[in-house]
Amino acid sequence: MRYDPTNWYWQASDGRVLSSAVRAVVAANDPTYLAWLAAGNRATPWPIDAAGAQTTAALQDVLTPFDVFVDLKAYAAFKRYAKETAGTAVNGMTYLTDRETQSKMAAAVLLAQVNSAATFKWKVADGSFVTLDAATMITVATAVGSYVQQCFAAEATLIVGINAGTITKFEQVDAAFA
């Protein structure tokens, strides 16, 4: 079988078997795993971290480039970043919120603060341009900054819940960013 990181198995030296399809450790006698093995496949050895331990974080490092998540904290960060950079509406206009745009908005606010007569040609999410006066630029950038901070606050709350054991499912993370 050709390697498919979304439907693969990793086996740790202690016998743990992780299925990326279900994003969890499965029993060594799991029927789906046994069928996968019977089809001629072999589990990949679980990766090790810098200390030589077979950790979920080490496996997550291998899977992250494929947007496959087995670690709730890594998944929460991924979902936060996706939400953070998806854009947001301010006064009926949708603005980009990717990292580059956030940086350019910060620079524009600085200019607006030192030159209250400045105007800005700003490209919005639909690709068109709008003209913003200094006060409006500050308003838009403040709203975008607040939106970004709400995304980080949601992730921080999720991490607290994951650490406390009250957030245990990927669906709970999805719901937090819905």
Secondary structure as UniProt FT lines:
FT   TURN            5..6
FT   STRAND          9..11
FT   TURN            13..14
FT   STRAND          17..19
FT   TURN            20..23
FT   STRAND          24..26
FT   TURN            28..29
FT   HELIX           31..38
FT   TURN            39..40
FT   STRAND          44..45
FT   TURN            50..51
FT   HELIX           56..63
FT   HELIX           64..66
FT   HELIX           72..84
FT   STRAND          88..90
FT   TURN            91..92
FT   STRAND          93..95
FT   HELIX           99..114
FT   TURN            116..117
FT   STRAND          119..123
FT   TURN            125..126
FT   STRAND          129..133
FT   HELIX           134..164
FT   HELIX           170..176
//
